[in-house]
Amino acid sequence: MGPNTRRHPHSYDQAQPMQLRHLAHKAVSTGLQEPASSPSAALAAPEQQPPAGPDLRSVTASIGMLAYEWDIATDRLSWGENLREVLATFADVDLSTGRAYGERLGAQSATSRFDAIVTSAGRDDGHGVLYNAIYALAPPRETGGGPLVWIEDCGKWFAGRDGRPSRAHGVVRVITERHEMERRLTRSAQFDALTGAMSRALLAEHSLRLLGQPEKTRKPFTILLVALENLFALNRTYGYDAGDEIIVGLATRLRANVRVNDLVARYAGNKFAVLLENCDVEQAKASGQRLIEVIAHSPFATEIGVVSVSARIGAVVAPRDGRSPAVLFQHAEEALDAARQRNAQRLVCYATSLARDNGRLHALQISDSVVSALNERRVELAFQPIVDAQTGDTAFYEALLRVRLADGAIVVPGDILPIAEKSGLVRLLDQRVLELALARLRADPSLRISVNASVATLHDPEWPDWLANATHVYAGVADRLTIEITETTLIDDFDKTRQLICDCKRLGIKFAMDDFGAGHTSFRNLRLLDFDFVKIDGVFIQNIIKSEDDRFFVRTLTDLAKHLGLKIVAEWVENEATARLLRGWGVDFFQGSLFGSAMMASAPGETLDLARRA
């Protein structure tokens, strides 16, 4: 030990057990016990033997830990006997000094043992100060090199007379596999697995960093929200694999046509965000127009051949258009929505406008109306029959949301749901609709009803418990209830949706996939989900007599559903020719104006009898 090193009463070093053994030996040799020849000594002797404790060296060795002691004053570094087993790559390397050990530190290391000791919080009060560090060791080239070895280093340092670290001891263990797993998990959260582009969350972090720069030196930056046009049509025409290839190709093309310090992020689905540093409004317009031309200039190569695509862009310039990432993203989406309008320019830069302000005012008015309707029990149901395709008899009804305004006017879902979703009211509407449906089922034991559930409701962690309690209150009706969820909902969180379906099915509730064919559900995912029905999107049904493409697509969907043993509902069946064609393909149920429009319900206590009214 160095001259400035002092041993502390609670320092667990090798000297203490040796001193204890020496004192015990001395006690025996000086006769501080009865002679072994006496009977009492023969009985007492075993009691005086200290109980056998664990062999700490074998314990640490068995779990891959290697002990060390570092005399910082002299830089002498001593290791435990299992050095070769734990640090096999460095077994023949000089690690006898702190300097020699430090020379093995990999460049990727964020810290070192020395840094951890110097920066550890607290002063040594005689008990030592804890430290912890994770770093990488680089195998020496003279021994063949190799991959980095990641180390977790835990220990205590003790101060010398000057109060500075003079001695340290601790343990190290190899955590290379754990570090690689954590690195992969971190990367998967920060970067899109398909394209390699950064995530929206990471883009927000970069935006926040730029917004936080001092005002005197802060430069404007631009976010371009780039969206592929007609991705749904591309997926439908060429297949989802080709669609993925186009998305990957778009990410590659965007990265190749921006500056080295600009960023490309996968924003959502078919949308990418491009962050251009030191870029004002005029430069944003020029850059956005150039990217539109680059995307459209040459087709994208896919496994099924080359495919031409086009894009539209919404642009915002910070901090002019927003002083937080959330506001910037919202304004970029508004600009992109404007660019997607019919006959609009492909590139739209965000600007506050009277029309948009009026739109916000309208949204506030709608939100207030929804809140009032909920509070005053003016949320009602309309029922549309779903009939057996063979007999024409009503099999069940779809319960549809209707909101009665204070003046008596009726509002349909399409006028309020988009605003209700943005304002967070859609879950309350879903809950009220379900309560009304359950009450109707209890009032009429012969009735079967399906209701719609929004994405916000499905992802509400409290909804499964609420639903279980509701079906308990309205006992005996769960098996006559079907919940419809849209196919596009599955994309947001497939595993969570799958678990939710399983939980609800245990209650006896049935599930239907609504708008089947409009989303991105693969055969594999559809097979993994326990649906009872699929409802083919009416967009494909309404022109089925005239459109050969729609006939081919719907026939494919029906064959797929029948192969999986699912019941099929065709929406928007409006004429007998369509019904006859679908009936021949094996569709089980029809819904549409040919069999009855949605009708407002009678009083809650009365039996529902819409079949005759339809």
Helices and strands as residue ranges (DSSP letters): H 15-29, H 39-48, H 56-62, E 66-71, E 76-79, H 83-86, G 88-90, H 98-102, H 113-119, E 129-137, G 141-143, E 149-159, E 165-174, H 176-190, E 198-199, H 200-211, E 221-228, H 231-238, H 240-256, E 263-268, E 271-276, H 281-297, E 300-302, E 305-307, E 311-318, H 325-339, E 347-349, H 354-375, E 379-388, E 394-404, E 410-411, H 413-423, H 426-443, E 449-452, H 455-458, H 463-473, G 478-480, E 481-486, H 489-492, H 494-505, E 510-516, H 523-528, E 533-536, H 538-541, H 548-563, E 567-570, H 576-584, E 589-590, E 599-600, H 610-613
